[in-house]
Amino acid sequence: MTDHNCFRWPRGQQCAVSLTYDDALTVHHESVAPFLASRGLSATFNVVAHNGFTENTEAWKRVAALGHELGNHSLFHPCRRDPPESYPWLAPHYDLCHYTRQRWSDELRVANCLLEMIDGRSERTFGNTCCHTTIGQGEHETRFDDIVAALFVAARGPLNNAVVRPDTLRYSALGHFSGDARTAAELQRLVELARSQGGWIIFMFHGVGAGTHNLFIDGEQHGRFIEWLSAQAGQVWTASMVEVAGHLRRAGYAAAP
Ligand SMILES: [Zn+2]
């Protein structure tokens, strides 16, 4: 069933691309989600399930209705403040260094419940906050792959600039690239790398256009990249993480040892 060198993709496509947009930004529901849908593409919007999200749930219902995935990006967006001066915007009580496994699992589970009330879906993926993969500190620092494995179809793992292939497939810790601040040409080259490997490339974006987030891709470059992906649709499968992970699971691809 499985090919040892490259994945088999639907309709003979040569690789898969998942675009993930983090932090539930206004630009995502106002323009990015409708733009992608108008080009026949679906993506994953990793929403932080508080603040802007809970204040405008109708907007996110519309995003889901366009065929996009609402990914879980936790309730309160905790990250590791290690060293303590990192992430100064983050409240000290949302420091993953001080989270217990139970607290993290509880937070992600409640966020899943909230998202299911918005989109009615019971399966989704996890977009890790600040790309962090561990909780606790010092000798108590542990990876949380097993927590996300129990709650999600798949999850982003380390920001390691690696294409996902059969020999690196870990559903609960998928390698990915940052798409922030890149040009359309750079992003296209990375997709070509994935195509040459028959793999799955996952991009993490934040803002689209200046002023939308401190991390962002230029709006025009983003637009060019999306138009290119749309033109490549016969060979390049652009779909949300939950769709691509679901395909691989149904096709029988087991996690790499
Ligand atoms: Zn985030």
Boltz pocket constraint, residues with backbone or C-beta under 6 A from the ligand:
constraints:
  - pocket:
      binder: B
      contacts: [[A, 22], [A, 23], [A, 73], [A, 77], [A, 128], [A, 129], [A, 130]]
      max_distance: 6.0
